[in-house]
Amino acid sequence: MVAIYKEFHDKGLNIVGVSLDKDAAKWKEAIAKDRLTWTHVSNLKFWDEPIAAQYKVQSIPATFILDASGKVVAKDLRGEELRAKIKELLAK
């Protein structure tokens, strides 16, 4: 995700990381360790996280690509498939 973010952020990609952590210190430590510079949110409620419930997250990691209106246009893509979909959507 870090490489994809670096490649596409200037072209319009934004990432919001939603954590299912329970421990704020460990969550913040992981963000710093991995140098994740995008927006992060968590209610520290593990599987009771409201955003996870709203998007029906059943396993982690989970990825969702939303368009400018907030509509989910792809989900659970990884690696090159994720990169290609982001590139396609940003070219429109």
N, C-alpha and C positions, 0 to 999 in steps of 0.2 A: 504494500500500500504506500509505503514511503516513496518508492521510486515512481509509482503512478502519480502520486500527488505532486512530486517535484516536476514531472513531465507535463502535467496538464493544468496545474493550478492557475498559471498565468493565462490559460486559454479559457478559463471559466469553471474549472472543476472545484467544487467545495466538498469537504468531507465532514461529517458529524459522526464522531465515535460515541456509541451508547454502550456504557459499561454495565455488566451485570454483577460487578463486584459488591462485596459487603464491607470491605475494609478500605476506608478513604486513603489511609497512608500508603497501603500497598498499591492501590489504583494509581495514585499520583506518582509513586515511585516508578511504576511501569511506564507511564507516559514519558517521564523524564529520561529513563534509561533507554527507551527506544527512539527518543527524539521525535515524538509525534507532535507536529506543530499545528495541526488542525483543531477544530473545536471538539471538546469532550464534555459529555454530560452523564450524570448518573444520580439516581436517587438512593443508591447503595441498598437496593431491595432485592438483589439477586434475581431469581425468576419472577418475582412480583413487580419487576420494573414495568411501569405503565406503558412505556414506548414499546417494549418487547411484546407486551400483550396486544397492543394496538396493531402491530405488524405481524402478529402470530408467529413469533420466533420460536422454533422448536429445538434448535441446536445452535451452538456457536462454534466458530464464527459464522455470522450471517451477513450477507451484503445485499443492499437494496440500492438501485439507481432510481432516483426520482427526477422527473423533468422540472422545468421552471414553475409549473403549476402545482407541484407536489404529488403528481400521479406516479405510481411505481411503474417503470417501464422495463425493468429487468431485476432479477434477484438471484442470489446465490451463485454468482459467477466468480471465478477464480483465475488468477494468472493471466495468461495471454488472452483468454476469452473475455475477461473483465476489461483489460486494456483496450482490446479491439472495440468493444461496445462503447466505452467512454469516448474513444477517438471518433467513432461513427456519429455519436450523438452531438459531440462538440463541433463537428463539421457542418452540421445543419444550420 
